Amino acid sequence: MHVPAARALTLEVGIYDQKPDVYIARDGRPAGILGELLNEIARQEGWKIRTQACAWEECMRLLAEGRIDLLPDVYYTLERAETFGLHHVPALHSWSQVYARPGQALRSIQDLGGRSIAVLAGSTQQDYLKTTFSGLDIDARADAVQNLESGFQRVQSGLSDAVAADFYIGGMLAHTYQLVATPIVFQPTQAYYAMPKGRHPEVLAAIDRHLSAWQADPESFYYRTLDGWRLPQSLSLLGRHGVWIITGLSALLALTLAITLLLRIQMSRQRQRLRRTERRLDAILDAIDASVSIKDLDFRYTFANRKHEEFLGVAEGRLIGLRDDDTLKDADSLASIHRNDQAVVDTRERSVSQMTIRPPHGEPRTFLAIKAPMRGPDGALEAICTVSTDITERLRAEETAHHLAVYDTLTGLPNRRTALAHLAQMIESARQGRSIGALLLIDLDGFKRINDMQGHATGDEVLCGIADRLRTSVRDRDLVSRVSADEFVVLLDGLGGNVNDAARNAMHVGEKVRLAICNSAFSIQSRPAYVTASIGLTLIQADSQTTDTVMREADMATHRAKQHGGNQVTFYEEGLQSEVEQRLWLEQDLLQAIGTPVLTLHVQPQFGHDGRVTGGELLARWTHPTRGPVSPALFIPIAEETGLISLLGAWSLQFACDALLALRELGETYPLSLNVSPRQLMEAQFTEYVRDTLESKGVPGNRLIFEITEGVLIQDMQAVARRMQALSLLGIRFSIDDFGTGYSNLAYLKRLPLYELKIDKSLVQDIPNDSDSIAIVQLILAMADQLNLRVVAEGVETEAQSRFLFEHDCHALQGYLLARPMPLEAWLDVVRTRRRHEAGGPA
């Protein structure tokens, strides 16, 4: 029903000059990459396009006011997604890069300190750089320009030191203004067509439909358009030459046989003297595992041992006087034998060769043939002696061993060893000034889940399917390798002579690979299996150090892609190195800190409407001896990833029990809350450990509240429910932490043994001034009341927040307004003081 309306549309399209992304052609039609795509969609849908030229900020204002229907080349941000109507499939994948005059020493974003950089006014690059400069304390100036060409002109004339631009337009303008691309690459982005919110949803749906179909087909109009705007790239071919290596053992055996035969030739000159040993020598020659024969200069057999006769299928003694063409019919075999025999006649020298001979009956066999000239008493050539050893099985074994050494047995792809050797060659080639290459490290998202739920046989079929898709997604010259269980590597060669060309081409291939993996399901045993991939990308250029360095860069980029949700291609940045170093010392020092005074649990009490303490939460605090306080937001995720969370959780439970005992001695009976990680909760022996700890400490389970996040419920609802039920039998109560910000399926609220909900502080901080936050908090309180659940609000910092929450029947509050987290001993002192005051003693 929407199609006729969509076809009758005339769309007012705002366009700013941003070659090659989009601009207005001389005929007034949209042009550039996004312009050509829009024209083709409009042609197929029957739309009419009217263009309106505007500067970027003016275009955005017209779109916000609803005075234009469509604006191409709008980069995605959360704010824009809330303000405008956007389709779902990105129209263009891009990133930003810094360009400067030749000779400028700009290799990382820190090098921009003390310099000025031109940036498009109102752009996402401007926001990103300002935030980055502020966060990293970099003293750099951002010069706002109304169009990017002005920015490139400023750098050329020396008014600015550098300019930041989208790599598509950057490549063109850098060439025009004699600027060069620096290695500073940042902010991978996705470009969309934007509309006023709620206007023409059928247009956005049509754009999604065309983009989705085009991007799934490498030969589509979409990829032809991208290729048409790419700069020419230099190609380089790297040839290979292989050499057969003959083992010393076989050569030694052949040489021994040749010496034996030469001795026989010498003894034949003294026939009368050697006649008594002739039969013995014949027996030896018949017994050896080699074909031995002698031919005269007409190439007729004068001798052949039993092995040779059996190979040719000739009865004993019947080969004498015959030529090879009397027994063999294969033309290639006859040509090879004649060529080698004639070479001995012509050179009068011994020869060693490898020949494949097809017998009259049976499969072809490969021989290592040693041919030696036989001379008479006068030194004249009289015959040719041949000793041939069948090496067919040995070659097959060597081929199998070679294949196992360099190829993955499951997928048939080159293995990690082969990929590293090829990578070393590419690094050396880049150092010699040849074309830049790239390494893509592909890590499958959630592959372990496929193995766990559908079995390893299904996982193996998926891996083979991915290998096939990778082969067809790259050029024949590129190397695709499986380097570990669910990781693949693609090595791209010949991507261009400069960083800009190489980066653009590598990202293009990376996106093709990502789409090839995730755009369609694998059919495994008649069931669909969907797989996505996080792809880390790093360039291989003259300053690339070692294979380990390049692999580490790609691995860091892949890790960053996973941190941002997976299913994306991410470039390596030098700033990731500091993150790795920080992670290393965090892991090492955290292990040493557990059980020492530098790592402890602080108590933050919770207060009811009457001002009485109703409970408290235990919060981990780490004061590093040299680095000072370390945020839990840093060390808790590290503990979960490395497995230290189990050790940390066991220590926390012991601490909580001791704290409850200390409070009981002072007459305090309220419960304490303890954060429990998803990994710790699902450990096989966790329930038994909690039971043993409670029994050994003499602490009732109902004095402990385990706080879990909504994220744990996504993993396996049934398994989580069983574990929580088992712990509930010990008296343990459960609280959902950070409620209102995570898992959206609220069915678990009535399926799980819950006691409490904790409203996340991000919702509390905006009340009572934000209507959305008020509505969510009121909904949570009402829902909790219906389900008979206790509610605690976190992060309460103002009297207005406190008053609003208690007025709406929130059971307890927790936050800086009431009490900050404090060491256990400090809280016990507070309790003692209050007890003395209540008893009428000195405060």
N, C-alpha and C positions, 0 to 999 in steps of 0.2 A: 504493500500500500504506500510505502514511502518512496518507491522508485519514481513514479511520475512526477511527484513534487520535487524530488532531487534533480530530475532532468530539466525541469523548467526554470531552474535557478539562474540568476545572474549574480555573480559574486564580486563584490568590491574588494580588491586585494591590495593591501599596502605593501610597498616594496622599497627597501633602502638599498643603496648601492654597496654591495658586498660581493664583488667578483672573487672567486668563481661560484660562490654559494648561490647568490641570487642577485639579479639586477633587471632593469627594464631595457629591452632591445630597442633598436631604432624604430621598429614597427609598432612599438607600444605594448608588446606582449611580454610576459615574464620570461626571463632567460636565466642562464646559469644552471647548476645541478638541480636545485630545488625548483627552479622555474620550469625546466624541461619536464621534470616528473609531474608537476602540477598540470602543465599543458596536456600531457598524455592522459592523465586521469580525467581531466575536464572533457577531453575529446571523447573518451569512452563513455562517460556518464552523461554527455549532452549538456554540460554547463557552459555558460558564457562568462568570460573573465574580463573585468575592467580593472586596470591598474591605477594606483595613485602613488606617486613618488613622495617620499618623506624621509627625513633623517631618522636615525634609530630611536632616539628618545621621543620624537614626534609620532613615529609609528606606534610605539607602545602606548602613548597617550590616546591616540585615535582608537586603538583597539579597546582600551579600557573604557572609553566613552561610547563604544558601540557604533562609531562612525565609519568603520570598515568591517567587512565580514571575515577577512582572513589575513593572517600575517605569517609568511614563511620564515624559517630560520630562527625560531624561538628556542633557546636552550632551556632544558628542564631544570626547574628548582621547585621546592615544595610550595613556596609562596606563589609562583606562577601557576602551579597545578591547582591551587585553591582559588585563584583569581580568574583564570581563563579556562576555556574548554580545549582540551588536548586529546588527540587520538592516542592509541596504546602502542602501536609499533613505531619505533624511532625511524624518522625519515633519513637521518644521516648521523653516523658516528664520527666524532671528531675529538680533537684535543687542542690545547693551546701551547704555543711555543714562543720563546723569546728570540728576537732577531737583533743583530748589532752590526756595527761596521767591522770589517776584517781587522784582526789583530787585537780585538778586545778580549781580555782574559775573563770570560764569563763561562764557568763550568757548572756552577750550582747556584741555587737561589740566594745563598749567603753572599756570593760575589756581587750582588746588586747593592750591597751596603755602600752608602755614600754616593749613589748614582741616581739618575732619574730615568723613569721608564714611561713611555707613552702608552696609553690604554684607552679604549673606546669608552666614552662617557655613558654611564648607565648600564654597562655590560656586566656579565657574570665574572669576566676576567678582572674588572676593576674591584668588585667586591672581594674576590678570592685573594688578590694580591694585597689589598689593604689589611684583610684579616691575617694573612700569613706574615706580612711585615710586622704587624703589631704583636702577633703571638710569638714570633721568633726574635723580637727586639732588633729588627733590621732597620737601619736608618736609610731608607730609600724613599724617593719621591715619585708619586704617580701623577703623570701629566695627562689630564683628561682631554681627549680630542673628539670632534664631532664625527669624523670618519677615519678609517684606518689608513687611508692613503696619506692623510695629513700627518699621522703618526710616523709613517715611514719617511716622509719628507723632513720631519723634525730631526730624525736620527741622521739622515744623510747630511743635513746642514749643520749638525752638531748641537742643536738646541736640546736634544734629549740623547741619553747614552744608549737606550735600547727601546724596543717596542714589543708589546705582547699582542699576538694575533692568533686567530684560528689558523690551523696549518694549511688549509686549502688556499685561503687568500694570502697567507703569509708566503707560501712558495712562489706565487706570482709576483707579489710586490717586492719581495727580497731581490728577485732577479732584476726587476725594473730599476730599483734604487741602489743596486750594488751592495746589498747587505747580505750577511750570511746567517744561517740558522745556528743557534747555540745548542748545547746539550740540555738546556733547561726546558723540560717538557712537563706540563702540569695539567690538572683539571680535565680528565677525559669527560666528554660531554655527549649529549644526545640532542639533536635538533628536531623540532616538530613544527607542524602547521598549527597556529593558535587561532581560536575564534572567541568572541564574547561568550561568557558563561551561559549555557542553555540554548544558544542559537544554532540552528541547523545541525542537530545531532546526526541526521542521516548523511551529511557531508563528511563528518569525522569518521563515521562507520565505513563509508565508501573508501576513504583514504586508507584506513586500516586494512580493508579487504585487498586493495591493490598492492600495498606495500608488503603484506604478508605473503601473497602469492609470488610477487617478484623476488623477494629476498630468499625464498626457498628454492629458486631456480638460478644456478650460476650463469646461465645463458640468457637471462631475462633482460628486458628493457632497462631495469634498474642498474644492473652491473655494466651493461653497455654504456649507459650514461656516465657512470663513475669512471670507467676506463677511458671514455672520450675526453675527460677533463684531467686525466693524469699526465704528468710530465714524462717524456721519454726516459727510459732507464737503460743504463749500460749493462750489458750482459757479459759474463765471463764463463768460459767452460773450462772445466778442470778434468783432464783425461786421466785414465788409469791404465796401467800396464801390469799384467800379471806374469809371473815366471814360475814354471814348474820346477820344484826342488826334488831331486832324486835322492832317496835316503842312502846313507853310507852302507847300510847292511845289504841292500839289493845290489849296489854297485860292486861291493866286495864279492858277493856270490857270483855275479856275472863275470867279474874279472877272474875268479877262480876257475869258472867253467871254460873261459877263453884260454887260460894257461893250460888247462887239462887238454883242450883240443889241440893247441899248438904243439904240445908234447907228442900227442898222437900223430900229428902231421910229420914231425921229425922222425918218429919211430917207423912210419910207413916207408921212409926212404931206405930203411934197412929192413925190408920186409922179411928176408930170410931169418935174420937174427931175432925179430920180434914176433914171428908167427905163433910161437907157443903162448904168448900173452894176449894175442889179438882177441880171442873170445872173452877173456876176462875184461878187457877194455870195453868191448861191446856191451857186456852185461852192466858195467858201470854206467855207460851212457844211457842205456835203457832204463836204469833205475833212478837216475836223477830227475828232479821235478822241473825239467826244462826241455824244450824242443831243440834238438841238435840236428843240423843237416849240412851237407856239402854239395855244392853245384859246380859244374865245370863252366868254362867261359861262354858256352852256349846256353847257360842257365838250366841245364838238365841235371837232375839229382844223381849224384854218385853215392850218397850215403844219407840215411835218415834214421834216427832212433825211433823206438816204439812210440814215444810220446808224440812225436811229430806225425807219424803214420796214423795214430788214433785220432788226432785233431782233424786231419784231412779225410778221415773215413776210408783209408786205403789199407788193404790187406798187407800183412808182413812181407816185405821184399818186393812188393808190386810198384813201389814208387820210383825205383831206380830206372833211369832213362826218360822219365817223364818231366815235363815242364809244369809250372804252376797253373798255367791256363788249361792244362789237361784235367785238373781236379777242382779248381775254383772257378766260380761263375760271376762273382761280384766284381764289377768293373773297377770300383774304387779300391778294393783290396788288391787287385792285380796291379793297378797303377802304382800304389804305394810300395809293393814289393819290388817291382821292376825299377823304380826310381832309386831305391836304396841299394839294390844290387849293382846297378849301373854306376852309382857313385863310387863304390869300392873299385870297380874295374877302371874307372877314369882316374882316380886319385892314387890308387895302390895303397890306400891308408885304411886303417881300422876306423869303423864308425859306430856310434851308439845312437839309436833312435827309438821313438815310441810309435807303434803302428797298431791300428785297429783292423782286424781281419775277420771277415764273415765266412765261416766254414760252409761246406755244402749243406750241412744239416745243423741247426742250432743257432743260438744268438751270437752276435759279434763279440769278440774277445780282444782285449788290449794287451799288447806284449811290449816288453823292453827288449829290443833286439840288438845284439852285439854282432857285427859282421866284420870278419877279419880276412885279409888276403892270404892265400896259400901259394908259396913260391917253390919252384923246383930247385935242383942242385945248382943250376946256373943263375938263380935269382929271378928267373922269369915267372910271371904270374900264371898259375895253373888252375886255381879254383877259388871258391868263396865259401868260407865256413860261417855258419850262422848259429848262434845260441840265443834262443828266445825264451824269456820267462813270462808266464802269464801273470800280469799284475792287475787284472780286472777287479778282483775282490778287494785288493789293497786300496785301489783308487776309490772304490765305493765307500770303504770304511773311512778313508781320509776325507772324502767329500761329506760324509755324514758328520764326522768329527768337526770339520770346518763349519758346517751349517749350525751344529749345536753351539759352537764357540761364538758365532757372530749373529745368530738369529734367535728370536724368541720362539719356543716350541709351540705355544698356544696360537699366537696370531700370525706367525711367519714373518713378522716385522724384524728389522735389525734390533739387536738388544742394546743394553746400556753401554757395553764395552765398545761396540761398533759406533754408537752415537758419539761417545767421547773422543774416539779416534778421528772421526769426521769433523767434530767441533775443533779439535787441535789444528787440523789442516785449514779450516776456515779462519781461525785466528791468525795463523801464519800468513795466509793469503791477504788478510786485511792489513797486517803490518807492512806488507810489500806494496801497499798503495792500491790494491785492487778494490773491487766493489764491496760495499758494506753488506753484511748479512744480518740475520736475526735468529734468535732461539725462542721458540714458544714451548713453555712447559704447561701441559694440560693435565689438570687434576680433576677427576670426576667428582661431582658433588653427590654425597649420599650414596656412593656405590656400596659401602658396607651394608647399608640397609637392604639392598637387593640381595646380596649374598645371605644375609641373616633371615630374610623373609621368604625368599624363593629358592634358596640353595645355591651352592657353588656352580653347579652345572648351568643354571640360568645365568649366573654372573659371567661364566666363561663365554656363553653365547653372546652376551651383550658386549664383552670385550672384543670378540672377533668382529661383531658388527661395527663397532666404533673404528676398529682398524681399517675395515673396508671403506668407511666414510672418509677417514683421514686420507687414505690413498687417493681417492677421487677428488679431494678438495684442494690438492696442491699440484705443482708441476712435477714432471718426471724427474727433474734434476734435484728436487728437494728431498731430503731424507726424513722419513717418518719412522720413529722408533718407540718401542715400549720399554720403559726404563725401570718400572716397578709394577706392583700389583694393579693399581688403578691410575698410573701416571704414564703419559706419553710425551714424547719430545718431537717437535718438528723443527728442522734446521733449514732455513731459507737462505739461499745464496743469490748474489746478483741483484740486490734490491735498489741499487742506485749509487751514485758517486758522492752524495752528501747526506747529512743526517736527516734533512727534511724529506728527501725522496724516500730514503730507507724507512723512516718512521711511518710515513703515509702508506707505503706499500705493505709493510709488516702488519699494520693495523687492519688494512683491507683483508689480508689473508687470514689474520686472527679472527675477524668477524665471520668470514666465510666458514672457517673451521667450527666456530662456536655454533653457527646456525645449522651447519651440517649435522652436528651432534644432537642438538636439542629441538629442532623444528619438527621432527616426526618421531613417532614411537617405534621401538623395536618390537617385532612380533615374536614372542618367545612362548612356544607351546600354546599358540593361539591366544595368548594374552599380551596386552600391550605393556611395555616397560619404557618409561620416560627417563631420560638421563640429561643432566645439564653439566656444564664444565666451567671451572674457574681457570682462566688462562693467564699466565704470567709471561710478559714479553720483555726481552732485553736485546739491544743491538750488539752486533759483533763488529767492532771497528778497530782502528789502529791502536787505540789505547787499552783495548781489552787485554787483561793480564794473563790468566790461565784458564783452563777448562773449569777448574773448581770455582774460580771467581765468577765466571759467566753463569754457571749452573746455580750458584748461590744467589746471584742477582735475580734470575728467573724465579727461583723458589720464593724469594722475598716478595716479588711482585704477585705470585700466585697466592701467597698467604694474605696479602692485602686484598686481593679480589674476593677471597672467601670472607674476610672480615666485613666487606661491604655487601654481603648477601649472596655472593657466588653468581654463576652464569654471566660472566662478563670478562672482558679482556682488559688487563691493567699493565701499564708500563712500569718498569723499575725506576725508582728515584733514589738518589744518593742519600736522602734523608732517612731512608729505611735502615741504614747501617746503625744509626744511633739507637733505633728501636731494638735492633738485635742485641747490641751491647747492653742496653738496659735490661733486656729479658734475661741475658746470661747472669748478670750479677744478682738480679732478683731471685732467680732459681737457686743459685748457690747460697746466697745469704739467708733466704727464707728457710731453707732446710736447717741451717745452723741456728736460726733464731727460735724455732719451735721448742718450747720447754724452757726457755731462758727468760729473764726479766724484761728483755727488750721487746718481746711480743706478749701481749696480755689482752684480756677482755675488759672493756669498760662497761659500766652499767648506765643506761639512760632510763630513768623511771617514767612510768605512765600514770597520769592523774585522772581521777574521776571528776564528776560535776561538783562534788562536795569538797574537792581539794585533797582528798585522801589518795594515797598511792595504791593503785590497783594491780600493778605489775611492773616489769622492767624488761628491757631488751639488752642482751649482751652483745657488744660490738667489738670486733677485733681492731686492735691498735698496735702498730709496729713503729718503734722509734729506732731507726738505724744508728749505730754508734758513730758513723762518719757522715751519712747523708741526711740525717735528721728524720722527721716523720715521713712515712711512706703511706700513701693513700691506699685504702682497701680496694679502690677501683683499679689499682695497678696490680697488687699482689694476689688478690683473690682469683681473678681469671687465670693468672699464671699457675696458681696452685691447682686449679681444676684441670688445666691442660696437661700438667706434668704428673698428675697423680698425687701430689703432695696434699691435696685436699682431704684425703683419707686420714693422713697423719694429723693434719690440722684439726679435722673434725673430731677425731678421737680425743685429742688434747682439750678441745673446747668442751666436750661432754663432761670430762673429768672436772674441769674448772667450774662448769655450771653446777654440778652436784655439790662441790665444796662450797660454792657461794650460797646455795640453798640451805646447807647445814649451818653456815655462819649466820644467815638471816633467821633461821629457826631458833637458834640460841638467844636471839634478841626478841623473839616473840613475833616475828614477821612471817606471815603465811601466804603471801601473794606469790603467784608463779613468775618464773623467768622465761623469756623467749630466747631461742637460739636458732640462728640461721643454719639450715641443712642444705647442702648442694644437691643437685639432681644425681650426680655421680655417686655421692656418698649414700643417698637414700636407697639407690638400687643395687648397692653391693650385696652379694649373696649372704654374708654373715652379719649384716648391719643390725637386724632385729635381735639376734643372739647377743651381740656386743652390748646393745643398749640394755637388755634385760640383765646381763651379768654385771654391768656397771651400776645400775640402780640397786641391785641386790647387795653388791659389795659395799656401796656407800651408805645404804640404808635410807635412800631417798625415794619417796612415793612418786610414781610416774606422773600423777596428775599435777605435780608442781612444775612440770616442764611443758613448754609450748614450742613445737618445731615449726619454724617459719620456712615455707617453700615458695618459690616463684611460680607464676602461671606457666612459664616455659617448660617446666618439668612435665606438665600434663600433656604436652604435644607428643612426647616420645611414644608412650604406650599406656593409654589410659587404664586398661585392665590390669596391667602389671603394677602400675602405681597404686591403684585402688587396693589390690591385694596386700601390698606392702604397708600401706597406711592402716588397713584394717588390723593387720598383725600387730603393729605398734600401738594401736588404740587399745588392744587387749591388755597392754602394759600400763594403761592410764595416760599415755602420751596424747596431748591435744595438738591440733594442727591449725596453723594460721596461713592465709594466702598473703604474701608480702607484695608490695607495690601493686595492689589491686586497682584495676581500672586502666592499666596501660598495656596489657599484654594479650593473652589468649582470649579470643572473642566468643568462643562457644561456651556459654555459661551453664550448659547441662551438667557439668561436673559439680556444681554447687550442691545439688541434691543427691549426687551419686557417691560423694566422698564424705568421710567422717570429719567434717570441718567444724571448728569451734569459733573461728575469728577471721575477720577481714581487716586488712590494714590499708587504708586509703593512701595512695602514693602522694608524696609531698609535691609533685608537679601539679596535682589538682588542687591541693590545699593552698599553695602560695598565691593563687590568683583570686581566691574568694576573700571578701564578698563582692569584688569589683567586676569579675568576668562572668557573664551570663552562662556561657558554655560550661565552665567549671562548676558553677552553682548547680546547673541542671544535672551534671554527672554525679556530683556528690550527693545530691538529694535522692537520685535514683538508686545509688548504692545503699544509702541508709534505709530507704523504703524496702528495697529487696532484702537486705539483711534482716529487717524486722519481720518480714513475711516468713523467712527461712529460719528464724530464731538464732541468728548468728550475732556474736559480739563484734563491734566495730571500733577500731583504734585509728585515729588520724595521725599521720606522721608529718614532721616538718612544720609544726605550729610555731609561728614566730611573732604574731601580733595579737593584741587583745581583740581586734575585730574578727580575726579568724576563730579564736577561741569562743567568743560569744556566739557567732553564727553556728558553729558545730554543736555546741551544747544546746542551743535553742532548737536544733533539729535532731535531738536525741542521739547524738554520738556518745558512745559509752565511755571512751577514754581518749586523752590527748597525749601526744609525745612530741617534744620539740624544744628549741632553745628558749622559747618564752617561759617554759616551766622549769627545765633543768637541762644542762648540757651533759653529755656522756662524761663519766668520771671513773677513776680507778675504784675497784671494789672496796678497798680499805677506806677511801674517802667517803663512799656511800654509807659504809657501816658506821663511820663517825657521825654522819648526818643522822642516821637512825638512832644512835646512842644519845645524841644531843636532844632529839625530839622526845625520846623516852624520858629523859631526865626532866625536860620541861613539862611534860604531861604529868609526871609524878610530883611536881611542885619543887623540885630541886633546882640548883643553880644551872643555868643554861650553858 
